[in-house]
Amino acid sequence: MGEFDLIRRFFQRPAAPGVAVGVGDDCAVLVPTPGAHWLVSSDMLVEGRHFLSTVDPAALGHKALAVNLSDLAACGATPRGFTLAVALPRADEAWLAGFAQGLWALADASGIPLIGGDTTQGPLNLCITVFGEAPPGQALLRSGARVGDELWVSGRLGDARLALEVFRGRVSLPGDAFAQVRRAMEWPTPRLALGQALRGVATAALDLSDGLLGDLGHLLAASGVGARVELDALPRSEVLAAQPAALQRECLLAGGDDYELVFTAPPGALLPQVGVPLTRIGRIEAAPGLRVVDAAGQPVDHGLHSFDHFQA
């Protein structure tokens, strides 16, 4: 199977609404909504760095798109299209069929068409660029948090990191518990509906990819504020809550791969109800820095740092 046969068989579909020209030409041609602002983000997944070689290809197809859609969610964007650049060691039809199945299932559920990309031979590497739009001035950014705002997070944190520690052999879990945290790691849910519903409500937002400490630190730096995070308030599954306290802290604060939204909102703000649990985890303060405290308000000495590609 050659390169163009591969594209036609697994990745080409008729042009979608809002796409004048899609896969198969030198460029895609999109039809923007009049007056809307465009939002664009790219993420790369590299075998051995971001995923295991044994991962289910359908799960990989899902996650490759999910981590990019999560960026659109963090900005309150409506998805409009995405490109896929993939390097493959070989044209494995069974692998491609599984990968495409996971990719298309999430794309269809999210209403986002594939509009172009590239394929080549090489070590397995996936790069997706997503395009979205939002009304002028309504995109959620990292720079709007204000002193006195409450700090919120969606869903639960830490399960993906706990699954990674099982793969590393550091932790042992029974079958059902491992299946639960593994799903969190391999099948994250981009919070698109929540992000769009937070337009005009949240003052700042981002998604959690590298861990709460580091990612929230980016929001605080962009907004020029500090924050107090209540460790005991961080939402966690029963599986994670059954682990030793030190491991819980590590997974919750520095785990990464959660792809939940962290956002700030004024006290008393009417938060949207979109079927996703929301938990208040702290407050924005004037003093710079991120302070983690226990239930009594005492500082927690954790010594943790979020993931960094060039320091890990």
Phi and psi in degrees as GROMACS dihedral restraints (atoms count N, CA, C in turn):
[ dihedral_restraints ]
;  ai    aj    ak    al  type     phi  dphi    fc
    3     4     5     6     1   -84.5    20    10
    4     5     6     7     1   175.4    20    10
    6     7     8     9     1   -58.7    20    10
    7     8     9    10     1   -46.7    20    10
    9    10    11    12     1   -77.1    20    10
   10    11    12    13     1   -29.0    20    10
   12    13    14    15     1   -63.6    20    10
   13    14    15    16     1   -41.6    20    10
   15    16    17    18     1   -59.6    20    10
   16    17    18    19     1   -46.8    20    10
   18    19    20    21     1   -63.4    20    10
   19    20    21    22     1   -48.1    20    10
   21    22    23    24     1   -62.5    20    10
   22    23    24    25     1   -39.0    20    10
   24    25    26    27     1   -74.3    20    10
   25    26    27    28     1   -40.5    20    10
   27    28    29    30     1  -108.6    20    10
   28    29    30    31     1   -22.5    20    10
   30    31    32    33     1  -129.6    20    10
   31    32    33    34     1     6.5    20    10
   33    34    35    36     1  -109.9    20    10
   34    35    36    37     1   132.5    20    10
   36    37    38    39     1  -138.4    20    10
   37    38    39    40     1   163.9    20    10
   39    40    41    42     1   -59.9    20    10
   40    41    42    43     1   152.2    20    10
   42    43    44    45     1   -58.9    20    10
   43    44    45    46     1   141.3    20    10
   45    46    47    48     1   -93.5    20    10
   46    47    48    49     1   166.4    20    10
   48    49    50    51     1   -55.2    20    10
   49    50    51    52     1   135.8    20    10
   51    52    53    54     1    85.8    20    10
   52    53    54    55     1    -2.6    20    10
   54    55    56    57     1  -119.2    20    10
   55    56    57    58     1   108.0    20    10
   57    58    59    60     1   -73.3    20    10
   58    59    60    61     1   -39.4    20    10
   60    61    62    63     1  -137.7    20    10
   61    62    63    64     1   127.6    20    10
   63    64    65    66     1  -111.7    20    10
   64    65    66    67     1  -134.2    20    10
   66    67    68    69     1   -63.5    20    10
   67    68    69    70     1   136.2    20    10
   69    70    71    72     1   119.2    20    10
   70    71    72    73     1    -8.7    20    10
   72    73    74    75     1  -116.4    20    10
   73    74    75    76     1   178.2    20    10
   75    76    77    78     1   -67.3    20    10
   76    77    78    79     1   -31.5    20    10
   78    79    80    81     1  -140.3    20    10
   79    80    81    82     1   151.2    20    10
   81    82    83    84     1   -78.9    20    10
   82    83    84    85     1   152.8    20    10
   84    85    86    87     1  -122.2    20    10
   85    86    87    88     1   111.9    20    10
   87    88    89    90     1  -100.9    20    10
   88    89    90    91     1   150.2    20    10
   90    91    92    93     1  -108.4    20    10
   91    92    93    94     1   101.2    20    10
   93    94    95    96     1   -71.4    20    10
   94    95    96    97     1   151.5    20    10
   96    97    98    99     1   -70.9    20    10
   97    98    99   100     1   128.1    20    10
   99   100   101   102     1   -53.7    20    10
  100   101   102   103     1   127.5    20    10
  102   103   104   105     1    85.1    20    10
  103   104   105   106     1   -13.4    20    10
  105   106   107   108     1   -73.0    20    10
  106   107   108   109     1   151.9    20    10
  108   109   110   111     1   -94.0    20    10
  109   110   111   112     1   139.8    20    10
  111   112   113   114     1   -91.1    20    10
  112   113   114   115     1   141.9    20    10
  114   115   116   117     1  -124.5    20    10
  115   116   117   118     1   132.0    20    10
  117   118   119   120     1  -132.8    20    10
  118   119   120   121     1   136.6    20    10
  120   121   122   123     1  -148.1    20    10
  121   122   123   124     1   148.1    20    10
  123   124   125   126     1  -128.1    20    10
  124   125   126   127     1   144.6    20    10
  126   127   128   129     1  -140.5    20    10
  127   128   129   130     1   145.5    20    10
  129   130   131   132     1  -118.3    20    10
  130   131   132   133     1   139.3    20    10
  132   133   134   135     1  -119.9    20    10
  133   134   135   136     1   124.2    20    10
  135   136   137   138     1  -116.9    20    10
  136   137   138   139     1   129.4    20    10
  138   139   140   141     1   -58.2    20    10
  139   140   141   142     1   134.7    20    10
  141   142   143   144     1    87.4    20    10
  142   143   144   145     1   -16.1    20    10
  144   145   146   147     1  -110.4    20    10
  145   146   147   148     1   -45.0    20    10
  147   148   149   150     1  -109.8    20    10
  148   149   150   151     1   -18.7    20    10
  150   151   152   153     1  -153.2    20    10
  151   152   153   154     1   156.7    20    10
  153   154   155   156     1   -82.9    20    10
  154   155   156   157     1   152.1    20    10
  156   157   158   159     1   -66.4    20    10
  157   158   159   160     1   -19.0    20    10
  159   160   161   162     1   -92.2    20    10
  160   161   162   163     1     3.5    20    10
  162   163   164   165     1   -64.0    20    10
  163   164   165   166     1   144.5    20    10
  165   166   167   168     1   -58.5    20    10
  166   167   168   169     1   124.9    20    10
  168   169   170   171     1   -59.8    20    10
  169   170   171   172     1   -31.7    20    10
  171   172   173   174     1   -64.3    20    10
  172   173   174   175     1   -40.6    20    10
  174   175   176   177     1   -64.2    20    10
  175   176   177   178     1   -38.4    20    10
  177   178   179   180     1   -67.3    20    10
  178   179   180   181     1   -40.4    20    10
  180   181   182   183     1   -61.2    20    10
  181   182   183   184     1   -42.7    20    10
  183   184   185   186     1   -61.5    20    10
  184   185   186   187     1   -50.7    20    10
  186   187   188   189     1   -67.8    20    10
  187   188   189   190     1   -36.4    20    10
  189   190   191   192     1   -56.9    20    10
  190   191   192   193     1   -40.8    20    10
  192   193   194   195     1   -80.2    20    10
  193   194   195   196     1   -37.3    20    10
  195   196   197   198     1   -60.2    20    10
  196   197   198   199     1   -41.4    20    10
  198   199   200   201     1   -67.3    20    10
  199   200   201   202     1   -28.6    20    10
  201   202   203   204     1   -78.5    20    10
  202   203   204   205     1   -42.1    20    10
  204   205   206   207     1   -61.6    20    10
  205   206   207   208     1   -30.1    20    10
  207   208   209   210     1   -62.4    20    10
  208   209   210   211     1   -34.1    20    10
  210   211   212   213     1   -66.4    20    10
  211   212   213   214     1   -40.9    20    10
  213   214   215   216     1   -62.9    20    10
  214   215   216   217     1   -40.8    20    10
  216   217   218   219     1   -59.7    20    10
  217   218   219   220     1   -42.7    20    10
  219   220   221   222     1   -62.0    20    10
  220   221   222   223     1   -26.2    20    10
  222   223   224   225     1   -98.6    20    10
  223   224   225   226     1     3.0    20    10
  225   226   227   228     1    72.2    20    10
  226   227   228   229     1    26.0    20    10
  228   229   230   231     1   -89.2    20    10
  229   230   231   232     1   153.1    20    10
  231   232   233   234     1   -94.8    20    10
  232   233   234   235     1   123.9    20    10
  234   235   236   237     1   -63.7    20    10
  235   236   237   238     1   141.8    20    10
  237   238   239   240     1  -124.6    20    10
  238   239   240   241     1   -29.4    20    10
  240   241   242   243     1   179.9    20    10
  241   242   243   244     1   164.4    20    10
  243   244   245   246     1  -147.2    20    10
  244   245   246   247     1   154.6    20    10
  246   247   248   249     1  -112.8    20    10
  247   248   249   250     1   153.2    20    10
  249   250   251   252     1  -129.6    20    10
  250   251   252   253     1   119.6    20    10
  252   253   254   255     1  -111.2    20    10
  253   254   255   256     1   124.0    20    10
  255   256   257   258     1  -134.9    20    10
  256   257   258   259     1   131.5    20    10
  258   259   260   261     1  -103.2    20    10
  259   260   261   262     1   128.8    20    10
  261   262   263   264     1  -123.4    20    10
  262   263   264   265     1   135.3    20    10
  264   265   266   267     1   -61.0    20    10
  265   266   267   268     1   -34.1    20    10
  267   268   269   270     1  -160.6    20    10
  268   269   270   271     1   163.5    20    10
  270   271   272   273     1   -87.3    20    10
  271   272   273   274     1    80.3    20    10
  273   274   275   276     1   -86.8    20    10
  274   275   276   277     1   107.1    20    10
  276   277   278   279     1   -63.1    20    10
  277   278   279   280     1   -40.5    20    10
  279   280   281   282     1   -64.8    20    10
  280   281   282   283     1   -42.7    20    10
  282   283   284   285     1   -63.8    20    10
  283   284   285   286     1   -45.1    20    10
  285   286   287   288     1   -63.5    20    10
  286   287   288   289     1   -38.6    20    10
  288   289   290   291     1   -62.8    20    10
  289   290   291   292     1   -43.3    20    10
  291   292   293   294     1   -66.3    20    10
  292   293   294   295     1   -44.8    20    10
  294   295   296   297     1   -59.6    20    10
  295   296   297   298     1   -47.8    20    10
  297   298   299   300     1   -63.6    20    10
  298   299   300   301     1   -36.3    20    10
  300   301   302   303     1   -60.1    20    10
  301   302   303   304     1   -48.4    20    10
  303   304   305   306     1   -65.7    20    10
  304   305   306   307     1   -39.7    20    10
  306   307   308   309     1   -64.2    20    10
  307   308   309   310     1   -50.2    20    10
  309   310   311   312     1   -68.1    20    10
  310   311   312   313     1   -34.8    20    10
  312   313   314   315     1   -60.1    20    10
  313   314   315   316     1   -45.6    20    10
  315   316   317   318     1   -72.7    20    10
  316   317   318   319     1   -38.5    20    10
  318   319   320   321     1   -60.3    20    10
  319   320   321   322     1   -45.3    20    10
  321   322   323   324     1   -65.7    20    10
  322   323   324   325     1   -41.3    20    10
  324   325   326   327     1   -65.9    20    10
  325   326   327   328     1   -27.8    20    10
  327   328   329   330     1   -97.1    20    10
  328   329   330   331     1    -5.0    20    10
  330   331   332   333     1    67.2    20    10
  331   332   333   334     1    38.7    20    10
  333   334   335   336     1  -125.4    20    10
  334   335   336   337     1   121.2    20    10
  336   337   338   339     1   -87.3    20    10
  337   338   339   340     1   150.5    20    10
  339   340   341   342     1   -79.3    20    10
  340   341   342   343     1   126.8    20    10
  342   343   344   345     1  -117.7    20    10
  343   344   345   346     1    -0.5    20    10
  345   346   347   348     1   161.8    20    10
  346   347   348   349     1  -172.3    20    10
  348   349   350   351     1   151.8    20    10
  349   350   351   352     1  -150.0    20    10
  351   352   353   354     1  -159.2    20    10
  352   353   354   355     1   152.5    20    10
  354   355   356   357     1  -131.2    20    10
  355   356   357   358     1   146.4    20    10
  357   358   359   360     1  -155.1    20    10
  358   359   360   361     1   168.8    20    10
  360   361   362   363     1   -95.2    20    10
  361   362   363   364     1   137.7    20    10
  363   364   365   366     1   164.6    20    10
  364   365   366   367     1  -175.5    20    10
  366   367   368   369     1   -56.5    20    10
  367   368   369   370     1   142.1    20    10
  369   370   371   372     1   -59.4    20    10
  370   371   372   373     1   119.8    20    10
  372   373   374   375     1  -151.0    20    10
  373   374   375   376     1   130.9    20    10
  375   376   377   378     1  -124.2    20    10
  376   377   378   379     1   129.4    20    10
  378   379   380   381     1  -132.5    20    10
  379   380   381   382     1   120.7    20    10
  381   382   383   384     1  -116.5    20    10
  382   383   384   385     1   138.1    20    10
  384   385   386   387     1  -117.1    20    10
  385   386   387   388     1   128.1    20    10
  387   388   389   390     1  -109.3    20    10
  388   389   390   391     1   147.1    20    10
  390   391   392   393     1  -122.3    20    10
  391   392   393   394     1   132.1    20    10
  393   394   395   396     1  -140.8    20    10
  394   395   396   397     1   178.6    20    10
  396   397   398   399     1  -145.9    20    10
  397   398   399   400     1   157.4    20    10
  399   400   401   402     1  -148.0    20    10
  400   401   402   403     1   155.2    20    10
  402   403   404   405     1   -59.5    20    10
  403   404   405   406     1   149.9    20    10
  405   406   407   408     1   -53.0    20    10
  406   407   408   409     1   130.0    20    10
  408   409   410   411     1    77.2    20    10
  409   410   411   412     1     2.3    20    10
  411   412   413   414     1  -108.0    20    10
  412   413   414   415     1    -2.2    20    10
  414   415   416   417     1   -63.1    20    10
  415   416   417   418     1   136.0    20    10
  417   418   419   420     1   -79.1    20    10
  418   419   420   421     1   132.1    20    10
  420   421   422   423     1  -123.7    20    10
  421   422   423   424     1   173.5    20    10
  423   424   425   426     1   -83.4    20    10
  424   425   426   427     1   -10.3    20    10
  426   427   428   429     1   -99.5    20    10
  427   428   429   430     1     9.2    20    10
  429   430   431   432     1  -105.1    20    10
  430   431   432   433     1     1.6    20    10
  432   433   434   435     1   -63.4    20    10
  433   434   435   436     1   139.7    20    10
  435   436   437   438     1  -123.4    20    10
  436   437   438   439     1   150.3    20    10
  438   439   440   441     1   -55.6    20    10
  439   440   441   442     1   131.5    20    10
  441   442   443   444     1    97.6    20    10
  442   443   444   445     1   -16.5    20    10
  444   445   446   447     1   -61.5    20    10
  445   446   447   448     1   149.1    20    10
  447   448   449   450     1   -87.6    20    10
  448   449   450   451     1   151.7    20    10
  450   451   452   453     1  -109.1    20    10
  451   452   453   454     1   126.9    20    10
  453   454   455   456     1  -127.0    20    10
  454   455   456   457     1   156.6    20    10
  456   457   458   459     1  -139.5    20    10
  457   458   459   460     1   147.2    20    10
  459   460   461   462     1   -91.7    20    10
  460   461   462   463     1   158.1    20    10
  462   463   464   465     1    61.0    20    10
  463   464   465   466     1  -143.4    20    10
  465   466   467   468     1  -128.9    20    10
  466   467   468   469     1   154.6    20    10
  468   469   470   471     1  -114.0    20    10
  469   470   471   472     1   155.2    20    10
  471   472   473   474     1    95.2    20    10
  472   473   474   475     1   -17.8    20    10
  474   475   476   477     1   -66.6    20    10
  475   476   477   478     1   -38.4    20    10
  477   478   479   480     1   -62.3    20    10
  478   479   480   481     1   -41.2    20    10
  480   481   482   483     1   -67.0    20    10
  481   482   483   484     1   -37.2    20    10
  483   484   485   486     1   -63.0    20    10
  484   485   486   487     1   -40.6    20    10
  486   487   488   489     1   -61.5    20    10
  487   488   489   490     1   -40.8    20    10
  489   490   491   492     1   -60.8    20    10
  490   491   492   493     1   -39.6    20    10
  492   493   494   495     1   -68.1    20    10
  493   494   495   496     1   -28.3    20    10
  495   496   497   498     1   -67.1    20    10
  496   497   498   499     1   -46.1    20    10
  498   499   500   501     1   -60.4    20    10
  499   500   501   502     1   -33.8    20    10
  501   502   503   504     1   -76.9    20    10
  502   503   504   505     1   -10.0    20    10
  504   505   506   507     1    84.7    20    10
  505   506   507   508     1     8.6    20    10
  507   508   509   510     1   -83.5    20    10
  508   509   510   511     1   -27.7    20    10
  510   511   512   513     1  -129.8    20    10
  511   512   513   514     1   145.6    20    10
  513   514   515   516     1  -119.1    20    10
  514   515   516   517     1   131.5    20    10
  516   517   518   519     1  -129.7    20    10
  517   518   519   520     1   148.7    20    10
  519   520   521   522     1   -66.1    20    10
  520   521   522   523     1   163.4    20    10
  522   523   524   525     1   -53.3    20    10
  523   524   525   526     1   -50.5    20    10
  525   526   527   528     1   -64.9    20    10
  526   527   528   529     1   -41.0    20    10
  528   529   530   531     1   -65.4    20    10
  529   530   531   532     1   -42.4    20    10
  531   532   533   534     1   -64.7    20    10
  532   533   534   535     1   -40.2    20    10
  534   535   536   537     1   -59.8    20    10
  535   536   537   538     1   -38.1    20    10
  537   538   539   540     1   -66.0    20    10
  538   539   540   541     1   -48.9    20    10
  540   541   542   543     1   -74.2    20    10
  541   542   543   544     1   -30.0    20    10
  543   544   545   546     1   -64.4    20    10
  544   545   546   547     1   -39.1    20    10
  546   547   548   549     1   -63.2    20    10
  547   548   549   550     1   -38.5    20    10
  549   550   551   552     1   -61.4    20    10
  550   551   552   553     1   -35.9    20    10
  552   553   554   555     1   -74.5    20    10
  553   554   555   556     1   -41.4    20    10
  555   556   557   558     1   -99.7    20    10
  556   557   558   559     1   -18.2    20    10
  558   559   560   561     1  -129.2    20    10
  559   560   561   562     1    58.7    20    10
  561   562   563   564     1   -65.6    20    10
  562   563   564   565     1   153.2    20    10
  564   565   566   567     1  -107.2    20    10
  565   566   567   568     1   112.4    20    10
  567   568   569   570     1   -68.8    20    10
  568   569   570   571     1   132.7    20    10
  570   571   572   573     1   -90.2    20    10
  571   572   573   574     1    59.6    20    10
  573   574   575   576     1   -64.3    20    10
  574   575   576   577     1   -48.1    20    10
  576   577   578   579     1   -62.3    20    10
  577   578   579   580     1   -39.4    20    10
  579   580   581   582     1   -64.2    20    10
  580   581   582   583     1   -47.2    20    10
  582   583   584   585     1   -57.4    20    10
  583   584   585   586     1   -44.8    20    10
  585   586   587   588     1   -65.7    20    10
  586   587   588   589     1   -37.3    20    10
  588   589   590   591     1   -71.0    20    10
  589   590   591   592     1   -20.3    20    10
  591   592   593   594     1   -83.9    20    10
  592   593   594   595     1    -7.1    20    10
  594   595   596   597     1   -60.9    20    10
  595   596   597   598     1   128.8    20    10
  597   598   599   600     1    83.1    20    10
  598   599   600   601     1    -3.6    20    10
  600   601   602   603     1  -114.1    20    10
  601   602   603   604     1   -55.3    20    10
  603   604   605   606     1   -74.4    20    10
  604   605   606   607     1   145.6    20    10
  606   607   608   609     1   -93.0    20    10
  607   608   609   610     1   -22.6    20    10
  609   610   611   612     1  -159.7    20    10
  610   611   612   613     1   156.5    20    10
  612   613   614   615     1  -161.1    20    10
  613   614   615   616     1   157.6    20    10
  615   616   617   618     1  -159.7    20    10
  616   617   618   619     1   169.7    20    10
  618   619   620   621     1  -104.4    20    10
  619   620   621   622     1   156.4    20    10
  621   622   623   624     1   -96.6    20    10
  622   623   624   625     1   108.3    20    10
  624   625   626   627     1  -117.3    20    10
  625   626   627   628     1   -35.8    20    10
  627   628   629   630     1  -109.7    20    10
  628   629   630   631     1     2.3    20    10
  630   631   632   633     1   118.9    20    10
  631   632   633   634     1   146.5    20    10
  633   634   635   636     1   -58.8    20    10
  634   635   636   637     1   -43.6    20    10
  636   637   638   639     1   -58.9    20    10
  637   638   639   640     1   -51.2    20    10
  639   640   641   642     1   -72.5    20    10
  640   641   642   643     1   -45.6    20    10
  642   643   644   645     1   -66.0    20    10
  643   644   645   646     1   -45.1    20    10
  645   646   647   648     1   -64.0    20    10
  646   647   648   649     1   -32.9    20    10
  648   649   650   651     1   -59.5    20    10
  649   650   651   652     1   -35.1    20    10
  651   652   653   654     1   -65.4    20    10
  652   653   654   655     1   -41.6    20    10
  654   655   656   657     1   -64.0    20    10
  655   656   657   658     1   -43.2    20    10
  657   658   659   660     1   -64.0    20    10
  658   659   660   661     1   -41.4    20    10
  660   661   662   663     1   -64.7    20    10
  661   662   663   664     1   -42.6    20    10
  663   664   665   666     1   -66.2    20    10
  664   665   666   667     1   -31.7    20    10
  666   667   668   669     1   -91.3    20    10
  667   668   669   670     1   -12.0    20    10
  669   670   671   672     1    69.2    20    10
  670   671   672   673     1    37.2    20    10
  672   673   674   675     1  -134.7    20    10
  673   674   675   676     1   179.3    20    10
  675   676   677   678     1  -121.2    20    10
  676   677   678   679     1  -177.2    20    10
  678   679   680   681     1  -155.4    20    10
  679   680   681   682     1   155.3    20    10
  681   682   683   684     1  -115.6    20    10
  682   683   684   685     1   123.8    20    10
  684   685   686   687     1  -112.4    20    10
  685   686   687   688     1   131.6    20    10
  687   688   689   690     1   -92.6    20    10
  688   689   690   691     1   108.0    20    10
  690   691   692   693     1   -55.9    20    10
  691   692   693   694     1   -43.5    20    10
  693   694   695   696     1   -69.6    20    10
  694   695   696   697     1   -17.4    20    10
  696   697   698   699     1   -84.6    20    10
  697   698   699   700     1   -14.7    20    10
  699   700   701   702     1   -62.7    20    10
  700   701   702   703     1   126.0    20    10
  702   703   704   705     1   -72.6    20    10
  703   704   705   706     1   133.9    20    10
  705   706   707   708     1  -144.1    20    10
  706   707   708   709     1   156.9    20    10
  708   709   710   711     1   -76.6    20    10
  709   710   711   712     1   166.1    20    10
  711   712   713   714     1   -64.0    20    10
  712   713   714   715     1   -32.3    20    10
  714   715   716   717     1   -63.9    20    10
  715   716   717   718     1   -47.9    20    10
  717   718   719   720     1   -68.4    20    10
  718   719   720   721     1   -37.9    20    10
  720   721   722   723     1   -64.4    20    10
  721   722   723   724     1   -18.8    20    10
  723   724   725   726     1   -85.5    20    10
  724   725   726   727     1    -3.9    20    10
  726   727   728   729     1   -87.8    20    10
  727   728   729   730     1   163.9    20    10
  729   730   731   732     1   -56.7    20    10
  730   731   732   733     1   149.7    20    10
  732   733   734   735     1   -56.9    20    10
  733   734   735   736     1   -40.6    20    10
  735   736   737   738     1   -64.2    20    10
  736   737   738   739     1   -40.1    20    10
  738   739   740   741     1   -68.8    20    10
  739   740   741   742     1   -38.2    20    10
  741   742   743   744     1   -58.9    20    10
  742   743   744   745     1   -47.2    20    10
  744   745   746   747     1   -59.2    20    10
  745   746   747   748     1   -43.5    20    10
  747   748   749   750     1   -61.4    20    10
  748   749   750   751     1   -46.4    20    10
  750   751   752   753     1   -68.0    20    10
  751   752   753   754     1   -39.5    20    10
  753   754   755   756     1   -73.9    20    10
  754   755   756   757     1   -40.5    20    10
  756   757   758   759     1   -92.7    20    10
  757   758   759   760     1   -31.4    20    10
  759   760   761   762     1  -131.3    20    10
  760   761   762   763     1    16.5    20    10
  762   763   764   765     1   -70.7    20    10
  763   764   765   766     1   -52.4    20    10
  765   766   767   768     1    79.2    20    10
  766   767   768   769     1   171.8    20    10
  768   769   770   771     1    65.0    20    10
  769   770   771   772     1    20.5    20    10
  771   772   773   774     1   -81.5    20    10
  772   773   774   775     1   -40.5    20    10
  774   775   776   777     1    54.9    20    10
  775   776   777   778     1    35.1    20    10
  777   778   779   780     1   -93.2    20    10
  778   779   780   781     1   166.2    20    10
  780   781   782   783     1   -98.6    20    10
  781   782   783   784     1   134.3    20    10
  783   784   785   786     1  -108.4    20    10
  784   785   786   787     1   131.1    20    10
  786   787   788   789     1  -146.9    20    10
  787   788   789   790     1   161.2    20    10
  789   790   791   792     1  -114.3    20    10
  790   791   792   793     1   148.3    20    10
  792   793   794   795     1  -153.0    20    10
  793   794   795   796     1   151.0    20    10
  795   796   797   798     1   -63.4    20    10
  796   797   798   799     1   150.8    20    10
  798   799   800   801     1   -56.1    20    10
  799   800   801   802     1   135.5    20    10
  801   802   803   804     1    83.1    20    10
  802   803   804   805     1     1.5    20    10
  804   805   806   807     1   -62.3    20    10
  805   806   807   808     1   142.4    20    10
  807   808   809   810     1   -82.5    20    10
  808   809   810   811     1   103.6    20    10
  810   811   812   813     1   -82.0    20    10
  811   812   813   814     1   147.2    20    10
  813   814   815   816     1   -70.2    20    10
  814   815   816   817     1   150.6    20    10
  816   817   818   819     1  -110.9    20    10
  817   818   819   820     1   100.2    20    10
  819   820   821   822     1  -124.9    20    10
  820   821   822   823     1    22.5    20    10
  822   823   824   825     1    81.9    20    10
  823   824   825   826     1    13.2    20    10
  825   826   827   828     1  -117.3    20    10
  826   827   828   829     1   125.7    20    10
  828   829   830   831     1   -61.4    20    10
  829   830   831   832     1   137.7    20    10
  831   832   833   834     1  -121.2    20    10
  832   833   834   835     1   134.7    20    10
  834   835   836   837     1  -127.7    20    10
  835   836   837   838     1   129.4    20    10
  837   838   839   840     1   -77.3    20    10
  838   839   840   841     1   124.4    20    10
  840   841   842   843     1  -119.6    20    10
  841   842   843   844     1     0.6    20    10
  843   844   845   846     1   166.8    20    10
  844   845   846   847     1  -160.9    20    10
  846   847   848   849     1  -147.5    20    10
  847   848   849   850     1   148.2    20    10
  849   850   851   852     1   -81.3    20    10
  850   851   852   853     1   134.6    20    10
  852   853   854   855     1  -125.1    20    10
  853   854   855   856     1   165.0    20    10
  855   856   857   858     1   -76.6    20    10
  856   857   858   859     1   -36.7    20    10
  858   859   860   861     1   -65.6    20    10
  859   860   861   862     1   130.0    20    10
  861   862   863   864     1   -61.2    20    10
  862   863   864   865     1   156.5    20    10
  864   865   866   867     1   101.5    20    10
  865   866   867   868     1   167.5    20    10
  867   868   869   870     1  -115.2    20    10
  868   869   870   871     1   118.8    20    10
  870   871   872   873     1  -110.6    20    10
  871   872   873   874     1   126.1    20    10
  873   874   875   876     1  -101.8    20    10
  874   875   876   877     1   128.2    20    10
  876   877   878   879     1  -127.0    20    10
  877   878   879   880     1   160.3    20    10
  879   880   881   882     1   -91.7    20    10
  880   881   882   883     1  -172.7    20    10
  882   883   884   885     1   -62.8    20    10
  883   884   885   886     1   -25.1    20    10
  885   886   887   888     1   -90.0    20    10
  886   887   888   889     1     2.4    20    10
  888   889   890   891     1    83.3    20    10
  889   890   891   892     1    11.0    20    10
  891   892   893   894     1   -89.1    20    10
  892   893   894   895     1   143.6    20    10
  894   895   896   897     1   -59.9    20    10
  895   896   897   898     1   141.8    20    10
  897   898   899   900     1  -103.0    20    10
  898   899   900   901     1   119.3    20    10
  900   901   902   903     1   -86.8    20    10
  901   902   903   904     1    98.7    20    10
  903   904   905   906     1  -106.4    20    10
  904   905   906   907     1   -29.4    20    10
  906   907   908   909     1    61.5    20    10
  907   908   909   910     1    27.6    20    10
  909   910   911   912     1  -104.6    20    10
  910   911   912   913     1   155.6    20    10
  912   913   914   915     1  -139.1    20    10
  913   914   915   916     1   151.3    20    10
  915   916   917   918     1   -78.7    20    10
  916   917   918   919     1   169.8    20    10
  918   919   920   921     1   -67.0    20    10
  919   920   921   922     1   139.7    20    10
  921   922   923   924     1  -137.6    20    10
  922   923   924   925     1   125.9    20    10
  924   925   926   927     1   -60.4    20    10
  925   926   927   928     1   -28.8    20    10
  927   928   929   930     1  -104.6    20    10
  928   929   930   931     1     6.3    20    10
  930   931   932   933     1  -124.2    20    10
  931   932   933   934     1    -8.2    20    10
